[in-house]
């Protein structure tokens, strides 16, 4: 019995001169999984993604991609696609020409390479014949994804694919990534957009100054987390305040609370929050809105990275 | 939960063949509006220029062969070649080769390209070949356009060489084409320097400026009174040495030396660019040009090559100093005068005379004999003497010579007016200035001096 891994990295280190960009990083990504990379700027996300694309080899540790050990630069096996920093597009070419040139580079016939299909999938059919010089960041990101799709990847590596995307663009990208994962393609993506990661990823790895501070399923991250702040809107704000003050383990946050008098912000663990809601219902107060002020992933990310910062 | 899967066949790493990379690079280059504009300009502008000059009464006589532009269509491509060697070719190579690597830095596409091609070596070869192709296309445009313009506007007529002898149209065509082929060597050297600058300096505009700057430096050097060994050891000399193709006999030694030096520069600069490129760390986010390595790997070997070439040329060639001395000047002027006198005789419908019958001799002095009788300058004064069959009196004419450090000179007739003054000669193709009034000549810098 075995689980097929698209990426197996253990003890990866990578240095630029005196700067340690990655320090004993472990990363496992299974087939068909969307794995998120989170971390503050300079945490080593792009360096790690570069290693997965074969742009460099680790200075130490072992890296295996699609079952093949990577020991030389640019020696990753076929089936790996994606981009780091930003998609590589040529502004003097149209979207279609960019993809056709890439298809030609791989020996594919531009007419049968499926260019129209991938353009349609990322929602760029209408601008297929426009030069990419005038493309917005979001359109460039989507075209970069289309370029990666042309290769029919088994491992897709994306650096901040949600940057600059409008809601429609985001929906296109999410749909594509979910479809790929369902078909068995593994996806490793970095992002600062926690809502995207929560919507897409089964597992995340949080990096801070080149080290892994968390790696695992999102629900494990939420369970490991401490108290969260929640927005609470009810039919009777006064009664709700009294109930919150009277519930053990619930702290009402006054500073930074919204001006809206119908909303209060409370800080609590999940069991205490459950107790508060039950109390409100018993008192005949209708709960109209209950949501975390920041997502569990973002809260965990901030907590984990701030803890390290304070520990320095 | 665990999942049982069948292990697929081991994935392979396929690198993109150079031919596909070459096509990819060519598509990128040709899609740029400035490259398209250059191609258009190179294929149209020379013809327009040559045709336009053909409609004027004033000719660009300060450019070599410019004074013959109304006499033959073959002068047009040579005038364009002279201009191209000075300005056009350095600029063309800088726009194409000087930007071919830097553009990827500017666009931030290196990582994308590496992931797609998976071989820096193949990327380098593809880029170098693609830029070479575009440069050749541009040069071909200059040749074809200027030749077509000249032949259409003026006609396929004999060309007067730099020693005054007439080249039949077929012979002129061959030499014009060969002159352009020779000029490809320094063009390749500049292109290689462009590649080196583009690789070494990344997105810095200095990479783009390198070929024109080097070309400018070479031109300035050629204008200085440098020893002939240094002059010939510079890669830009081949932009001048083609002049020797238009003398009889052909001045082969400077031509071959210039072409060889240029080709060695092209090979060395390309190799250095390659070494810098394949050693580059494409993952380092702080990279912005190779900096110190560019100096040690790029600049020092080229400086070393210059020193070595100077030494080799100095040992291998007979000429010392400027390569211009009294004897060479006298011989060159006497030859040119004799050829042109014979031509003038024909144009004026006088009894035919041969160069041998004229027994032309020349006595030249520099600075009225007050200075060393060698070197470039506009203070050369020559008295030409010749004989006519059946005439007892010896003819004499005076010329002021302005000799450049590269050996090219302009002879300006200083009397008597009937021989070398300004007057128009009616020919079958129209009125032309007296061929003995002002003419271009060339001193062979590597020629041997025969005293007495």
Interface residues (C-beta under 8 A of the other chain):
Chain A: X1 X2 X3 X4 X16 X31 X46 X47 X50 X53 X54 X55 X56 X66 X67 X68 X74 X75 X76 X77 X78 X79 X80 X81 X82 X83 X84 X85 X86 X87 X88 X89 X90 X91 X92 X93 X97 X101 X102 X104 X105 X106 X107 X154
Chain B: X2 X3 X4 X5 X7 X8 X10 X11 X12 X13 X14 X16 X17 X20 X21 X23 X24 X27 X28 X31 X32 X33 X107 X108 X109 X110 X111 X112 X113 X114 X115 X116 X117 X118 X119 X120 X281 X282 X283 X284 X285 X286
